[in-house]
Amino acid sequence: MALDLSMPVLVVDDYKTMIRIIRNLLKQLGFEDIDDAADGTEALEKMKQRRYGLVISDWNMEPMTGYELLKQVRADSGLSKTPFIMVTAESKTENVIAAKKAGVNNYIVKPFNAQTLKGKIEAVFSD
């Protein structure tokens, strides 16, 4: 799957400042079509209405976490192939393993810069 800068990207985080930071990093990398959601529930609704080329989601959110969102996305036949990158402040090994088992495509630990994000996105689309 080739990296398409025109594809829609969904950024999911309950912290507005983090959404703004990720949105700005994505724009620096050339992405233009960026939506956001405040939690997993809102993200799932948006994903059912529009096909996203990539989801970048925070792990820790209420009421639906990024991990729960990932599991629901992978369980939905219409959404299961959506590339998914998890963002977290914790690099706990058990979280990384749980996310991998649930089908995450890549994992980013905060804080990160545009180059790190670019590398993680390119890795997802180079398979």
N, C-alpha and C positions, 0 to 999 in steps of 0.2 A: 504494500500500500504506500503510495507516494505521499509526501507531505504537500498539502494543498493549503496555501496561506489564505485562500478565500473561503475555506470551510468554516461553518459556524462552530464556535467554541463556547462551552458553558462553564462558568466559574462558580463554584459553590462554596460559600463561607458565610458564617453568621457574623463575621467581623467586617463591617463596611470598609475599613481602612485596608484590610488585606485584599478584599476584592479590587479596590482601586489600585493597589500595588501590582497585583497579578495582571490586571487589565493593562496597565501601563507597560509592564514587561512584555506582554503579548504584542502590544502595538509596536514596541521597539523591534520586535522580531518580525514584524510585517503582517501580523494578523489584524483583520479589520472588523470581522463579524463576531462580536463578543457579547454574550448575554450573561446575566448572573442570577443566582438564587440564594436565599438566605439560609436554607437548610435542605436536607434530603427530600422532605415531602414536597417542597416547592420545586426542587430540581426534577423530581420524578414527573410531576405534572407538566413541566415545560418539555421534558424529553418525550412525553407521549404526544405532544402537539407539534414537535419539530425534530427533525433528525440532525443531531449534532455530530460533527466529525471528531470531537474530542471533549471529554469532561475532565476538568481539574477540580478536585474536591478536597476540602479540609476534612480531617478525621473527626475532630471534636466539635460537634454541633448538637443543638437540641431543637426540636424533639427527635428528629431522625439524624443519626450520625452519618458521616461519610462512609463508614464501614457497612452500615445497614443499607445505605443507598447503593453501594457497590454490589452487595448480595442481591438486592431487588433487581438491579439492572441486569446482572448476569442470569437471573432466573426468568427474565422476560424475553421470550423468543424474538420480539421485535427490536429489542434494545441490546441484547446480549453481546453483540459484536462491537459495540461502541468502545473506542479506546478510552481508557480511564487512568488518570494519574492521581494518586493520593498525596496530599500535602499534610504534614504534621509537624508539630514542634518537638515531638518525642521520637527518638530513633530506637525505641525499645525493640529488641529482636523479635519478641513474641508478636508485636503489632505488625512488623514487616512480614513475618511468616503467615499470620492470619490473613493479611491483605493479599499476599501471593496466592494462598490457597483459595481465596474468594475470587481470584481472577483479575487482580489489578495488573495493569500493563507496566506501571512504573511508580516510583515512590520518591518524594522529595522531602527533605527535612529543612524546616525553616531555621534561620533565615537563608535565603538563596538569591542569586542575582540572575540577570538575563541569560548569561552564558550557561549557567547550570540548568535553567529552565529549557533553553534551546537544546542542550545535550540530551535531556530526558525526553523531550518531545521527538527529537530526531531518532532516538533509540526505539521509541514506540513504532515509528513509521518506517523503520528500516528492515523490519522482519519480513 
